[in-house]
Amino acid sequence: MRLVITADGSIRCLYTEAIDLRSLGQPQIERASHVEPTSDGRWQADLSPAGGPTLGPFALRSDALTAESHWLEDNWLTAR
């Protein structure tokens, strides 16, 4: 889990259960994306909540989740 600590002391990360975020203060958790099935049974990652594109379609949900995480790490995590 990558934590980004900003100049004002706030912490940003992509949520996982690797650590209990409550140990760092009161977490504010917001959805940054949606991984959903397409009508033909494939998967896409909709990153519009984070101001991003829709990625895919992918044959496997795990591939969509991986692409979602990579995009958020590279484009959203440190953008603010």
Summary of the structure (lengths in Angstrom):
residues: 80
radius of gyration: 14.0
end to end distance: 18.1
largest distance: 45.5
contacts: 190
relative contact order: 0.19
helix: 29%
strand: 21%
